[in-house]
Amino acid sequence: MGKSKLSGAWGEALAAEYLRKKRYKIVAAGYHSRFGEIDLIVQDKKHLVFVEVKTRKSGDFATAREFVDRRKQDRIRVTASMYLSMNPTKLQPRFDVVEIYAPQGEKTPEPVITHLEDAFT
């Protein structure tokens, strides 16, 4: 792993803990299909939420959410459809993005976390 690249697993674990504190139940992490991957699948009383986690050292170049472009959204949607076909639910599906900014990488004492609900346009 290069110096500028942050561990995706570290960011996903941080996002999972953050969402747990917001009273979401973790359903799955690192869900794979032949179409793509979903970082986290969580639920609350109303929604089954497919979460894309983006971890960056800063938002100077672009915000983390800008890296979830239309193509990435489409892959996540198709993967979510595959998940739902094998795991039916009455919960409303939703797509969220969790941005994590960690200027000192994994040594950042207090990373900034932003949870964007219903983030896909």
Disulfide bonds with the S-S distance in Angstrom:
none
